[in-house]
Amino acid sequence: MVGMSAAEEAARILTGTKKHVVRKVVLRLPDLDNAKTSVLNGLSSPRSRRNYKFAMEQFITWYCSEPRLAPNRTVVLRFRLHLESLGLAAATINQRLAAVRRLAYEAADSGLLSPELAAGIRRVKGVKQLGCRAGNWLNREQASLLLEESNVVDFRCIRDVAMIAILLGCGLRRAELSGLRKEDIQIRQGHWAIVDLVGKGNHVRTVPMPSCVKGAVDRWLEAASATTGRVFRAVSRHGNALGNRHF
C-alpha cells in the first residue's frame, strides 16, 4: 500500500492474523476433568481435596447424564434441586455448590467457559440453614465426672480415656488428635502444652494442657511403653500397641 509506514504495515499484519478466542458452548468430559484437576492442584489440605473431588465428580456425573447444555446458572439451580431431592443437609448441599463454583472458575480461567456464565453460576445461592445444631452437650462438671468415673484397667480403655481427655480438655480436632506426637507435649512457662500444633488451614497454635489431661495421657504412655512418636496407636486384638500406626 502506497504511503504506509513500516509500523503501520506491521500493525495491519498483526491485526489481520490475530485469532478470535472461541469458547465452547457445551463442556465435554475431558474439559471437566481438566478443570477438576486444576481445582484439586490449588488445594493444600488433603481433607479439602477429598471433599472437593467427591463433590465435583458428583456434579460431573449428574451433568453428563443430563441433556448437554452449557454450564450456567439454570443448570446449577437444577443440580441444587437434585441435591435437595437426595435429602442432604443444608451444609452438605452448600459445600457441594461451592465446589461447583470453583469448577466453573477454573473452566473460565482456562478459556473453556465464558466469564459471564461463570458469574451467573456464582450468583446461585446456597440452601438456607434454619435453626442450629442440636445435641447433648456436657457441662464442665459432667466432663470431669466422665473422666473420674473412667477408672479402668483395660489397655484399650486406658487409651480411649486419654483421647477423650484431650478432646474435652484441649479441644483438638480428630485429625490433630490422630497425628499428635509425644514430642509435641512440652512445658511452656511452667505449664504443660501442645506446642506448634498444625491445624486446619495450616494454622499453627499452642494449646494448654490441663493437669488432669496430662495425667490421663501419661497413664496411657506408660501402659503402651511409648517414649517417642505418635501418642495414640492402634491396639491389636491381643491388647498390644502397634508401633506408630494410627488407631
C-alpha positions as CSV (number, residue, x, y, z in Angstrom):
1,M,0.0,0.0,0.0
2,V,1.5,3.4,-1.1
3,G,2.4,5.8,1.7
4,M,2.0,3.2,4.5
5,S,4.9,3.3,7.0
6,A,6.6,0.1,8.2
7,A,5.0,0.4,11.6
8,E,1.5,0.7,10.1
9,E,2.2,-2.2,7.8
10,A,3.3,-4.4,10.8
11,A,0.2,-3.4,12.8
12,R,-2.0,-4.3,9.9
13,I,-0.4,-7.7,9.5
14,L,-0.7,-8.4,13.2
15,T,-4.3,-7.3,13.3
16,G,-5.2,-9.4,10.4
17,T,-3.6,-12.6,11.8
18,K,-5.0,-12.3,15.4
19,K,-7.2,-15.2,16.2
20,H,-10.5,-14.8,17.9
21,V,-10.9,-16.9,21.1
22,V,-13.9,-19.2,20.7
23,R,-15.2,-20.7,23.9
24,K,-17.1,-24.0,23.9
25,V,-20.9,-24.0,24.4
26,V,-21.0,-27.5,25.8
27,L,-18.3,-28.8,28.0
28,R,-17.3,-32.4,27.5
29,L,-15.9,-34.9,30.0
30,P,-12.2,-34.2,29.2
31,D,-12.8,-30.4,29.7
32,L,-14.5,-31.0,33.0
33,D,-11.7,-33.4,34.1
34,N,-9.1,-30.8,33.3
35,A,-10.9,-28.1,35.3
36,K,-11.3,-30.6,38.2
37,T,-7.6,-31.4,38.2
38,S,-6.8,-27.6,38.2
39,V,-9.1,-27.1,41.2
40,L,-7.5,-30.0,43.2
41,N,-4.0,-28.8,42.4
42,G,-4.8,-25.5,44.0
43,L,-5.9,-27.0,47.3
44,S,-3.3,-27.7,50.0
45,S,-5.4,-29.6,52.6
46,P,-5.8,-33.3,51.9
47,R,-9.3,-33.2,53.5
48,S,-10.4,-30.3,51.3
49,R,-9.1,-32.1,48.2
50,R,-11.0,-35.3,49.1
51,N,-14.3,-33.3,49.8
52,Y,-14.0,-31.2,46.6
53,K,-13.1,-34.2,44.5
54,F,-16.2,-36.1,45.6
55,A,-18.4,-33.0,45.1
56,M,-17.1,-32.2,41.6
57,E,-17.3,-35.8,40.5
58,Q,-20.9,-36.0,41.7
59,F,-21.7,-32.9,39.6
60,I,-19.8,-34.1,36.6
61,T,-21.7,-37.5,36.7
62,W,-25.0,-35.7,37.0
63,Y,-24.1,-33.1,34.3
64,C,-23.1,-35.8,31.8
65,S,-26.4,-37.7,32.4
66,E,-28.5,-34.6,31.7
67,P,-29.1,-33.1,28.2
68,R,-25.9,-31.4,27.2
69,L,-26.4,-27.8,28.0
70,A,-23.8,-25.1,28.7
71,P,-22.9,-24.9,32.4
72,N,-24.9,-21.9,33.5
73,R,-26.9,-20.6,36.4
74,T,-30.0,-22.6,35.4
75,V,-28.1,-25.9,35.2
76,V,-26.6,-25.3,38.6
77,L,-30.0,-24.5,40.0
78,R,-31.2,-27.8,38.7
79,F,-28.3,-29.5,40.3
80,R,-29.2,-27.9,43.6
81,L,-32.7,-29.2,43.3
82,H,-31.2,-32.7,42.6
83,L,-29.1,-32.5,45.8
84,E,-32.2,-31.4,47.8
85,S,-34.1,-34.4,46.5
86,L,-31.4,-36.7,47.9
87,G,-32.3,-35.4,51.4
88,L,-28.9,-34.0,52.1
89,A,-28.3,-31.5,54.9
90,A,-28.1,-27.8,54.0
91,A,-24.4,-27.6,55.0
92,T,-23.6,-30.5,52.7
93,I,-25.5,-29.0,49.8
94,N,-23.7,-25.7,50.2
95,Q,-20.4,-27.4,50.3
96,R,-21.2,-29.2,47.0
97,L,-22.3,-26.0,45.4
98,A,-19.0,-24.3,46.5
99,A,-17.1,-27.0,44.7
100,V,-19.2,-26.4,41.5
101,R,-18.5,-22.7,41.6
102,R,-14.8,-23.4,41.9
103,L,-15.0,-25.8,39.0
104,A,-16.7,-23.0,36.9
105,Y,-14.0,-20.5,37.8
106,E,-11.3,-22.9,36.7
107,A,-13.1,-23.6,33.4
108,A,-13.4,-19.8,32.8
109,D,-9.7,-19.2,33.6
110,S,-8.8,-22.0,31.1
111,G,-10.9,-20.3,28.4
112,L,-13.5,-23.1,28.3
113,L,-16.3,-21.1,29.8
114,S,-17.3,-17.5,29.3
115,P,-16.8,-15.2,32.3
116,E,-20.5,-14.2,32.0
117,L,-21.6,-17.8,32.6
118,A,-19.2,-18.3,35.4
119,A,-20.5,-15.1,37.0
120,G,-24.0,-16.4,36.7
121,I,-23.1,-19.7,38.5
122,R,-21.5,-17.6,41.2
123,R,-24.9,-16.0,41.9
124,V,-26.6,-19.3,42.7
125,K,-27.4,-19.1,46.3
126,G,-27.0,-21.9,48.7
127,V,-29.7,-23.6,50.8
128,K,-30.7,-21.5,53.9
129,Q,-29.8,-23.2,57.1
130,L,-32.6,-22.9,59.6
131,G,-32.1,-23.2,63.4
132,C,-28.9,-24.5,64.9
133,R,-27.4,-27.9,65.5
134,A,-28.9,-29.7,68.5
135,G,-27.2,-32.2,70.7
136,N,-26.5,-33.2,74.2
137,W,-23.6,-31.0,75.5
138,L,-21.6,-31.9,78.5
139,N,-21.0,-29.1,81.1
140,R,-17.7,-28.8,82.9
141,E,-18.9,-30.9,85.9
142,Q,-20.2,-33.7,83.7
143,A,-17.0,-33.8,81.7
144,S,-14.9,-34.0,84.9
145,L,-17.2,-36.8,86.2
146,L,-16.8,-38.7,83.0
147,L,-13.1,-38.8,83.4
148,E,-13.2,-39.6,87.1
149,E,-15.6,-42.5,86.6
150,S,-13.5,-43.9,83.8
151,N,-11.1,-45.7,86.2
152,V,-10.5,-48.8,84.1
153,V,-7.6,-51.1,83.7
154,D,-8.3,-52.4,80.2
155,F,-5.5,-51.5,77.8
156,R,-7.7,-50.2,75.1
157,C,-9.9,-48.3,77.5
158,I,-6.9,-46.5,79.0
159,R,-6.1,-45.2,75.5
160,D,-9.7,-44.1,74.9
161,V,-9.9,-42.3,78.2
162,A,-6.7,-40.3,77.3
163,M,-8.2,-39.5,73.9
164,I,-11.4,-38.3,75.4
165,A,-9.5,-36.2,78.0
166,I,-7.6,-34.4,75.2
167,L,-10.7,-33.8,73.1
168,L,-12.5,-32.3,76.1
169,G,-9.6,-30.5,77.8
170,C,-7.7,-29.3,74.8
171,G,-10.4,-29.0,72.0
172,L,-8.3,-30.8,69.4
173,R,-9.9,-32.0,66.1
174,R,-9.9,-35.6,65.2
175,A,-7.1,-35.3,62.7
176,E,-5.0,-33.3,65.2
177,L,-5.6,-36.0,67.8
178,S,-4.6,-38.8,65.4
179,G,-1.3,-37.0,64.4
180,L,-0.3,-35.9,67.9
181,R,3.3,-36.9,68.8
182,K,4.9,-37.2,72.2
183,E,7.5,-34.6,71.2
184,D,4.6,-32.0,70.8
185,I,3.8,-32.1,74.5
186,Q,6.3,-29.8,76.2
187,I,6.5,-27.4,79.2
188,R,5.9,-23.7,78.3
189,Q,6.1,-21.1,81.1
190,G,5.8,-23.7,83.8
191,H,2.7,-25.4,82.3
192,W,2.3,-28.4,80.0
193,A,1.1,-27.6,76.5
194,I,0.8,-29.0,73.0
195,V,3.3,-26.7,71.1
196,D,3.4,-25.8,67.4
197,L,0.2,-27.7,66.6
198,V,-0.5,-27.5,62.8
199,G,-4.3,-27.5,62.4
200,K,-6.9,-26.7,59.8
201,G,-5.6,-24.4,57.1
202,N,-2.0,-25.0,58.2
203,H,-2.6,-22.6,61.2
204,V,0.0,-23.1,64.0
205,R,-1.1,-22.7,67.6
206,T,0.0,-23.8,71.1
207,V,-2.7,-25.4,73.2
208,P,-2.5,-25.5,77.0
209,M,-2.9,-29.0,78.6
210,P,-4.7,-29.2,82.0
211,S,-3.1,-31.4,84.7
212,C,-5.9,-33.9,84.6
213,V,-5.5,-34.4,80.8
214,K,-1.7,-34.7,81.3
215,G,-2.3,-37.4,83.9
216,A,-4.6,-39.4,81.6
217,V,-2.0,-39.2,78.7
218,D,0.9,-40.2,81.0
219,R,-1.1,-43.2,82.1
220,W,-1.6,-44.3,78.5
221,L,2.0,-43.7,77.5
222,E,3.3,-45.7,80.4
223,A,0.9,-48.6,79.6
224,A,1.9,-48.5,75.9
225,S,5.7,-48.1,76.7
226,A,5.7,-45.2,74.2
227,T,8.7,-42.9,74.5
228,T,8.7,-41.3,71.1
229,G,6.5,-41.0,68.0
230,R,2.7,-40.9,67.9
231,V,0.9,-40.7,71.2
232,F,-2.1,-42.7,70.2
233,R,-1.6,-46.0,68.4
234,A,-3.7,-48.9,67.2
235,V,-4.3,-51.7,69.7
236,S,-4.3,-55.3,68.5
237,R,-6.9,-57.9,69.5
238,H,-4.3,-59.3,71.9
239,G,-4.0,-55.9,73.7
240,N,-0.7,-54.7,72.3
241,A,0.1,-51.2,70.9
242,L,1.1,-51.5,67.2
243,G,4.0,-49.1,67.0
244,N,3.3,-45.8,65.3
245,R,0.2,-47.0,63.4
246,H,-2.9,-44.9,63.5
247,F,-5.7,-46.1,65.8
